[in-house]
Amino acid sequence: MPRTIRTLHPGFLAAGFALIVASSLAATSGRQTAAEAVRIDADDIGGVVTGPKGPEAGVWVIAETTGLPTRFVKIVVTDDRGRYVLPDLPKADYDVWVRGYGLVDSPKTKTAPGKIVNLTAVVAPNPRAAAEIYPAGYWLSLLAPPGKNEFPGTGPSGNGIAPNIRSQAEWLRNIKSGGCTACHQLGTKGTREIPKALGTFDSSIAAWDRRIQSGQAGADMVRTINGLGRDRALKQLADWTSNAMSSSPNGTGRTQRRICTTKSLPIAAIPH
């Protein structure tokens, strides 16, 4: 009886070979992905931060605990793939969350060292909300000094600037290194806004007039403001506060996200 010999069509051979190659590449890709995943030790917390458009590069990941003798905070920045590692954490329970330009703080996740924690960034709903985490120096930059053409000052009967203040640079120096910031940082939430506990006032100027008389350093603050020309200095500070407390402060719409992007893990950062 004649034997039937069957042969495979070259197309089937090619398809089979392609399938084998594809399976091999998939396995290799899987091994590479695993190798590139965040690796942590027993005293680390790590993971990936994602947002609406994928991995979030250059955002802060913050771990905080009050379970140690003193409050402890560690902060790192995600790399260009959204990965982060919070290394060498003391044993405790931590709150971990995401902060970044253009974002609002994400919900805090409770966790402990030795765990992978993937986080989701939360986009700010408006510029005012996004601006809350901008550093104090940024907010101070929104303080508008009198124009250069207004110096030297012409006193209370003129433009309100003290005659001994000869230039805009000198006015700014007295606000900063020569005066206010010699004691405290200007631009923090507590300085750029009027605390409700201070009272109710008819205007921001009246609120600032009351504020500078507060506390142990009240006399020093009054002396500094008087040296600038009291009424005009109070007006500049009041305008600054009115802007800072508005629904959309001038200058807070600038593109700020991802300026901290790095290609290494991790980079420490301290957002204000």
DRENLUM-851388 format. One line per field, with one value per residue: residue number from 1; residue in one letter; chain; x, y, z of N, C-alpha, C in turn. Coordinates in pm, whole numbers, padded with zeros to 5 digits. Each point is the difference from the previous one (the first is absolute). Last residue first. Layout:
torti <- [NUM:...]
zaza <- [A:...]
drendo <- [A:...]
nu <- [X:...]
nv <- [Y:...]
nw <- [Z:...]
cau <- [X:...]
cav <- [Y:...]
caw <- [Z:...]
cu <- [X:...]
cv <- [Y:...]
cw <- [Z:...]
This chain:
torti <- [272:271:270:269:268:267:266:265:264:263:262:261:260:259:258:257:256:255:254:253:252:251:250:249:248:247:246:245:244:243:242:241:240:239:238:237:236:235:234:233:232:231:230:229:228:227:226:225:224:223:222:221:220:219:218:217:216:215:214:213:212:211:210:209:208:207:206:205:204:203:202:201:200:199:198:197:196:195:194:193:192:191:190:189:188:187:186:185:184:183:182:181:180:179:178:177:176:175:174:173:172:171:170:169:168:167:166:165:164:163:162:161:160:159:158:157:156:155:154:153:152:151:150:149:148:147:146:145:144:143:142:141:140:139:138:137:136:135:134:133:132:131:130:129:128:127:126:125:124:123:122:121:120:119:118:117:116:115:114:113:112:111:110:109:108:107:106:105:104:103:102:101:100:99:98:97:96:95:94:93:92:91:90:89:88:87:86:85:84:83:82:81:80:79:78:77:76:75:74:73:72:71:70:69:68:67:66:65:64:63:62:61:60:59:58:57:56:55:54:53:52:51:50:49:48:47:46:45:44:43:42:41:40:39:38:37:36:35:34:33:32:31:30:29:28:27:26:25:24:23:22:21:20:19:18:17:16:15:14:13:12:11:10:9:8:7:6:5:4:3:2:1]
zaza <- [H:P:I:A:A:I:P:L:S:K:T:T:C:I:R:R:Q:T:R:G:T:G:N:P:S:S:S:M:A:N:S:T:W:D:A:L:Q:K:L:A:R:D:R:G:L:G:N:I:T:R:V:M:D:A:G:A:Q:G:S:Q:I:R:R:D:W:A:A:I:S:S:D:F:T:G:L:A:K:P:I:E:R:T:G:K:T:G:L:Q:H:C:A:T:C:G:G:S:K:I:N:R:L:W:E:A:Q:S:R:I:N:P:A:I:G:N:G:S:P:G:T:G:P:F:E:N:K:G:P:P:A:L:L:S:L:W:Y:G:A:P:Y:I:E:A:A:A:R:P:N:P:A:V:V:A:T:L:N:V:I:K:G:P:A:T:K:T:K:P:S:D:V:L:G:Y:G:R:V:W:V:D:Y:D:A:K:P:L:D:P:L:V:Y:R:G:R:D:D:T:V:V:I:K:V:F:R:T:P:L:G:T:T:E:A:I:V:W:V:G:A:E:P:G:K:P:G:T:V:V:G:G:I:D:D:A:D:I:R:V:A:E:A:A:T:Q:R:G:S:T:A:A:L:S:S:A:V:I:L:A:F:G:A:A:L:F:G:P:H:L:T:R:I:T:R:P:M]
drendo <- [A:A:A:A:A:A:A:A:A:A:A:A:A:A:A:A:A:A:A:A:A:A:A:A:A:A:A:A:A:A:A:A:A:A:A:A:A:A:A:A:A:A:A:A:A:A:A:A:A:A:A:A:A:A:A:A:A:A:A:A:A:A:A:A:A:A:A:A:A:A:A:A:A:A:A:A:A:A:A:A:A:A:A:A:A:A:A:A:A:A:A:A:A:A:A:A:A:A:A:A:A:A:A:A:A:A:A:A:A:A:A:A:A:A:A:A:A:A:A:A:A:A:A:A:A:A:A:A:A:A:A:A:A:A:A:A:A:A:A:A:A:A:A:A:A:A:A:A:A:A:A:A:A:A:A:A:A:A:A:A:A:A:A:A:A:A:A:A:A:A:A:A:A:A:A:A:A:A:A:A:A:A:A:A:A:A:A:A:A:A:A:A:A:A:A:A:A:A:A:A:A:A:A:A:A:A:A:A:A:A:A:A:A:A:A:A:A:A:A:A:A:A:A:A:A:A:A:A:A:A:A:A:A:A:A:A:A:A:A:A:A:A:A:A:A:A:A:A:A:A:A:A:A:A:A:A:A:A:A:A:A:A:A:A:A:A:A:A:A:A:A:A]
nu <- [00814:00374:00449:00326:00372:00072:00107:00057:00021:-00049:-00321:-00322:-00252:-00304:-00485:-00440:-00180:-00239:-00337:-00338:-00025:00029:-00370:-00438:-00499:-00350:00161:00329:00432:-00019:-00052:00385:00306:-00104:00102:00439:00116:-00157:00230:00371:-00074:-00079:00385:00516:00438:00120:-00343:-00054:00283:-00102:-00341:00111:00210:-00269:-00227:00142:-00180:-00525:-00328:-00102:-00051:-00443:-00345:-00012:-00146:-00461:-00201:00031:-00296:-00514:-00355:00020:00032:00317:00367:-00034:-00019:00427:00249:00385:00435:00275:-00071:00095:00480:00318:00416:00291:00272:00301:00229:-00261:-00211:00339:00394:00009:-00425:-00230:00295:00201:-00247:00020:00377:00010:-00218:00173:00127:-00173:-00072:-00414:-00473:-00488:-00434:-00097:-00026:-00006:00231:00493:00328:00398:00360:-00100:-00371:00055:00032:-00435:-00231:-00089:-00235:-00064:00007:00355:-00024:-00163:00303:00277:-00156:-00159:-00402:-00427:-00456:-00188:-00334:-00457:-00149:-00077:-00335:-00129:00410:00191:00223:00268:00132:00306:00232:00342:00276:00314:00296:-00054:-00466:-00521:-00471:-00155:-00258:-00176:00149:00116:00009:00209:00300:00482:00077:-00030:-00204:00032:-00025:00071:00135:00227:00445:00568:00378:00239:00252:-00124:-00365:-00114:-00263:-00188:-00162:00252:00380:00118:-00121:00094:-00001:00015:-00136:-00070:-00176:-00056:00127:00061:-00248:-00388:-00224:00095:00018:00171:-00053:00131:-00009:00103:00169:-00187:-00401:-00304:-00443:-00385:-00287:00302:00394:00460:00266:00351:00211:00274:00346:00283:00082:00166:-00054:-00090:-00292:00004:00207:00064:-00379:-00083:00246:-00145:-00347:00111:00149:-00325:-00205:00229:-00037:-00383:-00013:00222:-00225:-00324:00139:00082:-00364:-00162:00223:-00100:-00386:00020:00177:-00241:00006:-00078:-00090:-00098:-00183:00037:-00167:-00055]
nv <- [07339:-00379:-00293:-00457:-00416:-00446:-00551:-00261:00250:00294:00473:00493:00412:00317:-00101:00301:00466:00444:00422:00295:00312:00502:00323:-00201:-00162:00017:00336:00151:00198:00462:00315:00095:00319:00453:00198:00151:00424:00370:00135:00278:00465:00261:00096:00084:-00163:-00064:-00155:-00463:-00228:00030:-00272:-00438:-00076:-00021:-00410:-00457:-00310:-00068:00251:00387:-00016:-00114:00328:00239:-00240:-00021:00373:00025:-00255:00102:00056:-00367:-00409:-00393:-00312:-00470:-00177:00070:00155:-00076:-00083:-00203:-00461:-00329:00066:00329:00248:-00111:00162:00289:00304:00160:00444:00371:00062:-00327:00057:00405:00345:-00006:00178:00461:00159:-00029:00334:00491:00344:00111:00314:00257:-00272:-00105:00146:00347:00497:00200:-00272:-00120:-00070:-00375:-00158:-00237:-00195:-00244:-00481:-00258:-00277:-00490:-00502:-00555:-00465:-00311:-00271:-00439:-00340:-00169:-00340:-00458:-00314:-00244:00152:00080:-00244:00116:00367:-00050:-00399:-00457:-00369:-00510:-00465:-00522:-00504:-00479:-00496:-00323:-00446:-00162:-00016:00364:00233:00285:00314:00451:00487:00347:00392:00523:00340:00233:00231:-00016:-00318:-00464:-00483:-00408:-00345:-00144:-00389:-00324:-00261:-00077:00251:00078:-00008:00130:00084:00042:00003:00112:00147:00080:00297:00066:00172:00177:00062:00032:-00083:00083:-00031:00146:-00175:-00377:-00355:-00075:00311:00079:00016:00067:00141:00144:00333:00103:-00064:-00331:-00385:-00367:-00052:00265:00138:-00107:-00263:-00243:-00426:-00270:-00133:00004:-00249:-00297:-00459:00031:00078:00140:00078:-00116:-00195:-00461:-00220:00055:-00264:-00441:-00055:00005:-00397:-00304:00082:-00123:-00445:-00121:00107:-00286:-00387:00046:00028:-00398:-00219:00154:-00134:-00423:-00050:00118:-00311:-00476:-00535:-00550:-00577:-00523:-00542:-00530:-00488:-00540]
nw <- [05031:-00178:-00105:-00173:-00217:-00311:-00145:-00376:-00527:-00385:00046:00063:00149:-00196:-00095:00047:-00005:-00296:00093:00220:00390:00007:00206:00244:00107:00316:00396:00332:-00088:-00121:00340:00257:-00162:00055:00412:00079:-00163:00250:00389:-00052:-00045:00392:00291:-00079:00092:00456:00290:00045:00304:00459:00175:00115:00416:00388:00092:00170:00323:-00110:-00347:-00302:-00481:-00171:-00077:-00398:-00375:-00088:-00209:-00464:-00259:00110:00317:00410:00429:00269:00140:-00113:-00446:-00329:-00456:-00402:-00163:00343:00136:-00335:-00205:-00126:00255:00475:00448:00261:-00286:-00372:-00022:-00085:-00294:-00363:-00263:-00088:-00103:-00426:-00361:-00082:-00226:-00468:-00249:00117:00327:00523:00346:00021:00061:-00194:-00161:-00351:00129:00437:00328:-00191:-00373:-00221:-00378:-00326:-00243:-00429:-00017:00191:00406:00157:00051:00085:-00104:00100:00392:-00031:-00110:00337:00298:-00236:-00197:00023:-00075:-00455:-00260:00036:-00250:-00474:-00124:00080:00088:-00002:00194:00024:00192:00144:00215:00296:00254:00438:00400:00401:00089:-00020:-00168:-00292:-00175:-00400:-00314:-00143:-00392:-00470:-00304:00174:00422:00377:00273:00413:00486:00559:00383:00442:00183:00054:-00292:-00477:-00470:-00501:-00415:-00549:-00532:-00561:-00453:-00410:-00017:00516:00519:00509:00580:00590:00572:00577:00563:00570:00479:00267:-00292:-00286:-00323:-00568:-00597:-00560:-00561:-00542:-00473:-00535:-00474:-00365:-00091:-00332:-00260:-00128:00373:00409:00357:00267:00274:00370:00552:00524:00396:00287:-00126:-00504:-00559:-00566:-00493:-00521:-00403:-00104:-00174:-00453:-00297:-00083:-00309:-00454:-00194:-00140:-00411:-00391:-00147:-00238:-00457:-00302:-00142:-00333:-00450:-00232:-00194:-00412:-00392:-00176:-00260:-00454:-00327:-00032:00098:-00098:-00042:-00222:-00032:-00197:-00241:-00021]
cau <- [-00048:-00098:-00080:-00054:-00071:00058:-00096:-00084:00059:00009:00135:00020:00089:00130:00111:00017:00099:00025:00119:-00036:-00001:00129:00081:00109:00100:-00031:-00102:-00122:00026:00030:-00125:-00090:00059:-00027:-00143:-00022:00064:-00078:-00119:00043:00027:-00123:-00102:-00114:-00029:00121:00011:-00100:00039:00115:-00050:-00072:00098:00069:-00086:00075:00120:00110:-00022:00010:00140:00092:-00015:00035:00146:00045:-00028:00093:00128:00086:-00067:00045:-00069:-00118:00045:00010:-00131:-00066:-00033:-00142:-00062:00040:-00026:-00144:-00072:-00055:-00118:-00010:-00087:-00064:00103:00051:-00095:-00115:00019:00112:00058:-00108:-00057:00095:-00009:-00132:00012:00083:-00084:-00021:00047:00007:00132:00103:00091:00125:-00010:-00041:00024:-00075:-00146:-00058:-00034:-00134:-00018:00109:-00056:-00009:00134:00078:-00026:00054:00043:-00006:-00122:00028:00063:-00104:-00085:00071:-00018:00089:00115:00126:00014:00098:00136:00028:00006:00130:00013:-00119:-00069:00017:-00129:00007:-00066:-00079:-00022:-00122:-00016:-00116:00000:00116:00118:00080:00071:-00009:00111:-00038:-00082:00048:-00032:-00077:-00116:-00052:00074:-00013:00064:-00086:00074:-00092:00018:-00108:-00117:-00119:-00012:-00097:00055:00094:00026:00040:00060:00040:-00093:-00101:-00075:00085:-00011:-00061:00079:-00058:00098:-00046:00101:-00064:-00027:00013:00136:00018:00010:-00047:00001:-00033:00029:-00069:00050:-00089:00034:00141:00024:00095:00104:00071:-00093:-00105:-00064:-00106:-00012:-00113:00019:-00132:-00035:-00020:-00098:00041:00012:00050:00057:-00097:-00008:00130:00018:-00092:00054:00115:-00051:-00055:00113:00061:-00091:00014:00132:-00008:-00082:00079:00106:-00063:-00032:00125:00043:-00088:00035:00131:-00022:-00066:00099:00016:-00053:00102:-00053:00099:-00028:00003:00089:-00085]
cav <- [00082:00098:00050:00133:00063:00131:00110:-00031:-00087:-00136:-00054:-00132:-00076:00067:-00079:-00143:-00034:-00143:-00040:-00085:-00141:-00067:00033:00096:-00034:-00133:00001:-00062:-00137:-00084:-00008:-00092:-00134:-00043:-00030:-00129:-00103:-00019:-00076:-00138:-00062:-00017:-00090:00088:-00005:00039:00145:00056:-00030:00082:00137:00004:-00007:00130:00103:00079:00057:-00082:-00122:00037:00035:-00115:-00073:00096:00004:-00128:00001:00096:-00069:-00008:00062:00135:00044:00085:00137:00025:00037:-00104:00055:00015:00059:00139:00082:00023:-00115:-00079:00061:-00012:-00107:-00078:-00021:-00137:-00106:00020:00107:-00025:-00134:-00098:00022:-00049:-00146:-00033:00025:-00106:-00118:-00081:00062:-00120:-00061:00066:00080:-00073:-00085:-00135:-00033:00095:-00010:00016:00140:00027:-00006:00021:00064:00145:00060:00009:00123:00120:00103:00129:00069:00066:00129:00092:00029:00094:00135:00039:00076:-00065:-00017:00094:-00042:-00121:00036:00057:00138:00040:00111:00128:00067:00146:00073:00117:00081:00081:00075:-00017:-00133:-00038:-00025:-00116:-00052:-00145:-00067:-00061:-00120:-00118:00016:-00103:-00032:00118:00048:00145:00066:00068:00029:00055:00126:00013:00074:-00083:-00064:00058:-00001:-00099:00068:-00083:00062:-00089:00009:-00104:00027:00011:-00110:00042:-00028:00042:-00020:00016:-00034:-00010:00129:00102:00001:-00118:00054:-00078:00068:-00097:00036:-00102:-00041:00038:00124:00027:00139:00023:-00100:-00024:-00024:00101:00022:00102:00084:-00021:00039:00001:00098:00130:-00012:-00084:00057:-00098:00059:00038:00145:00052:-00037:00081:00136:-00001:-00016:00129:00088:-00046:00035:00144:00022:-00051:00093:00121:-00035:-00018:00132:00062:-00068:00044:00137:-00002:-00048:00106:00095:00114:00127:00105:00136:00091:00141:00086:00118:00119]
caw <- [00110:-00041:00110:-00026:00111:00025:00006:00116:00100:-00052:00006:-00058:00088:00000:-00054:00022:00102:-00007:-00076:-00112:00038:-00009:-00118:00020:-00101:-00054:-00104:00050:00045:-00116:-00077:00068:-00011:-00138:-00009:00065:-00084:-00122:00034:00023:-00131:-00078:00054:-00030:-00144:-00072:00007:-00091:-00138:-00032:-00020:-00127:-00110:-00007:-00055:-00098:00060:00050:00078:00141:00031:00004:00126:00105:00009:00054:00144:00059:00020:-00119:-00115:-00033:-00122:00011:00023:00144:00051:00080:00131:00027:-00119:-00021:00116:00008:00053:-00110:-00062:-00145:-00048:00106:00102:-00003:00033:00088:00096:00093:00009:00018:00132:00099:00006:00056:00143:00057:00015:-00121:-00124:-00085:00016:-00082:00081:00023:00118:-00038:-00141:-00082:00021:00133:00023:00047:00145:00097:00119:-00023:00011:-00123:-00076:00063:-00095:00069:-00044:-00128:00027:00045:-00115:-00085:00053:00111:-00051:00038:00145:00057:-00033:00075:00142:00035:-00046:-00076:00066:-00069:-00017:00013:-00109:00038:-00120:00008:-00124:-00087:-00058:-00082:00083:-00038:00116:00009:00067:00129:-00017:00072:00141:00069:-00080:-00069:-00117:-00011:-00115:-00098:-00124:-00099:-00072:-00098:00048:00011:00131:00093:00136:00054:00127:00114:00118:00108:00111:-00018:-00123:-00118:-00096:-00126:-00120:-00128:-00107:-00138:-00101:-00132:-00061:00105:00053:00084:00136:00113:00129:00105:00138:00079:00131:00110:00069:00025:00038:00109:00017:-00126:-00111:-00009:-00130:00006:-00120:-00089:-00139:-00064:-00104:00066:00107:00111:00133:00095:00121:00101:00010:00045:00140:00078:00005:00091:00136:00041:00027:00124:00109:00027:00061:00137:00077:00023:00095:00130:00052:00042:00123:00108:00034:00066:00137:00077:00054:-00089:00049:00021:00013:00059:-00029:00119:-00009:00000]
cu <- [-00152:-00049:-00097:-00086:-00048:-00078:00076:00087:-00098:00066:-00001:00146:00034:00100:00132:00123:00030:00114:00016:00119:-00040:-00004:00131:00079:00115:00099:-00021:-00112:-00127:00015:00017:-00132:-00094:00051:-00038:-00146:-00024:00061:-00085:-00119:00042:00025:-00118:-00125:-00098:-00018:00120:00005:-00097:00045:00115:-00052:-00069:00101:00068:-00083:00076:00118:00130:-00008:00018:00140:00103:-00010:00046:00152:00048:-00018:00103:00125:00080:-00072:00032:-00061:-00118:00042:00005:-00135:-00073:-00021:-00151:-00070:00037:-00034:-00148:-00067:-00046:-00128:-00007:-00079:-00056:00121:00061:-00077:-00113:00018:00113:00061:-00117:-00055:00096:-00013:-00132:00013:00078:-00093:-00030:00027:00014:00137:00110:00095:00125:-00003:-00049:00019:-00081:-00151:-00080:-00023:-00143:00090:00106:-00057:-00005:00133:00090:-00044:00054:00057:-00021:-00122:00027:00058:-00106:-00080:00067:-00018:00085:00122:00135:00025:00105:00143:00034:00014:00135:00009:-00119:-00081:00022:-00137:00006:-00058:-00102:-00008:-00134:00010:-00113:-00008:00116:00120:00073:00081:-00027:00118:-00044:-00095:00047:-00053:-00090:-00113:-00063:00079:-00027:00085:-00096:00084:-00124:00007:-00109:-00113:-00132:00005:-00091:00024:00090:00025:00043:00058:00037:-00100:-00101:-00088:00093:-00005:-00078:00095:-00070:00115:-00064:00108:-00067:-00019:00010:00140:00021:00014:-00050:00013:-00043:00047:-00086:00058:-00100:00016:00147:00027:00093:00114:00069:-00090:-00106:-00054:-00116:00004:-00124:00021:-00150:-00030:-00027:-00108:00054:00021:00041:00070:-00098:-00003:00130:00015:-00089:00059:00112:-00052:-00047:00116:00058:-00089:00019:00129:-00011:-00078:00081:00103:-00061:-00025:00128:00042:-00083:00039:00130:-00024:-00063:00101:00028:-00068:00115:-00055:00100:-00021:-00014:00088]
cv <- [-00008:00078:00105:00041:00137:00066:00131:-00006:-00019:-00095:-00142:-00042:-00137:-00076:00076:-00055:-00150:-00036:-00152:-00048:-00092:-00148:-00077:00025:00100:-00045:-00140:-00001:-00072:-00146:-00088:-00016:-00104:-00142:-00047:-00041:-00138:-00110:-00027:-00089:-00146:-00073:-00023:-00079:00108:-00001:00050:00153:00065:-00022:00091:00140:00008:00002:00134:00113:00093:00077:-00061:-00121:00046:00040:-00111:-00066:00097:-00004:-00131:00005:00094:-00078:-00014:00052:00147:00032:00095:00143:00035:00049:-00108:00058:00019:00064:00145:00093:00034:-00128:-00086:00067:00003:-00119:-00085:-00022:-00139:-00127:00015:00109:-00004:-00138:-00094:00016:-00057:-00151:-00032:00018:-00114:-00118:-00078:00048:-00131:-00063:00060:00092:-00080:-00098:-00141:-00024:00095:-00002:00021:00148:00036:00113:00030:00077:00152:00071:00005:00125:00122:00107:00132:00074:00076:00138:00103:00038:00105:00146:00049:00072:-00060:-00021:00085:-00048:-00121:00035:00055:00141:00046:00109:00138:00061:00149:00068:00110:00086:00073:00085:-00024:-00145:-00038:-00012:-00128:-00047:-00150:-00076:-00052:-00117:-00128:00054:-00104:-00040:00124:00044:00149:00073:00066:00038:00038:00139:-00010:00079:-00077:-00071:00068:00014:-00093:00092:-00108:00079:-00086:-00001:-00110:00015:00023:-00119:00047:-00036:00027:-00029:00010:-00018:-00024:00142:00107:-00016:-00113:00081:-00095:00071:-00113:00018:-00113:-00052:00046:00130:00018:00148:00033:-00099:-00035:-00031:00109:00020:00097:00092:-00026:00049:-00006:00112:00133:00001:-00103:00066:-00111:00057:00046:00150:00057:-00029:00091:00138:00002:-00007:00135:00089:-00041:00043:00146:00025:-00042:00097:00123:-00031:-00010:00136:00061:-00063:00050:00140:-00003:-00041:00111:00098:00112:00128:00097:00141:00088:00146:00089:00124]
cw <- [00009:00119:-00052:00118:-00040:00112:00016:00125:00114:00099:-00054:00005:-00058:00086:-00005:-00072:00007:00094:00001:-00080:-00115:00030:00004:-00128:00010:-00105:-00055:-00104:00042:00042:-00123:-00076:00061:-00023:-00140:-00009:00059:-00088:-00124:00035:00017:-00132:-00094:00029:-00043:-00151:-00078:00000:-00099:-00145:-00041:-00030:-00136:-00115:-00016:-00061:-00094:00054:00050:00092:00144:00045:00012:00138:00108:00016:00065:00150:00061:00033:-00128:-00124:-00026:-00134:00015:00031:00148:00054:00080:00140:00017:-00119:-00016:00117:00012:00046:-00117:-00048:-00151:-00052:00113:00089:00008:00028:00100:00104:00102:00028:00028:00141:00105:00018:00072:00151:00064:00031:-00127:-00142:-00078:00010:-00087:00077:00032:00117:-00031:-00149:-00087:00004:00128:00027:00039:-00050:00107:00120:-00014:00019:-00124:-00077:00075:-00093:00073:-00054:-00129:00029:00038:-00123:-00088:00038:00116:-00059:00038:00148:00071:-00024:00086:00148:00043:-00057:-00084:00071:-00060:-00030:00028:-00122:00033:-00127:00007:-00127:-00097:-00047:-00090:00094:-00039:00120:00012:00060:00138:-00019:00069:00132:00062:-00093:-00059:-00122:00006:-00104:-00097:-00121:-00078:-00062:-00105:00065:00008:00135:00101:00150:00080:00118:00099:00117:00119:00115:-00033:-00124:-00119:-00096:-00122:-00114:-00133:-00095:-00138:-00106:-00136:-00050:00109:00056:00099:00129:00109:00134:00092:00144:00055:00130:00103:00077:00036:00023:00114:00014:-00132:-00117:00012:-00141:00021:-00119:-00082:-00142:-00030:-00101:00070:00107:00098:00136:00096:00122:00107:00021:00055:00147:00085:00014:00101:00143:00050:00041:00134:00115:00036:00075:00145:00088:00037:00108:00138:00063:00055:00133:00118:00045:00078:00144:00085:00062:-00100:00046:00027:00001:00074:-00041:00123:00000]
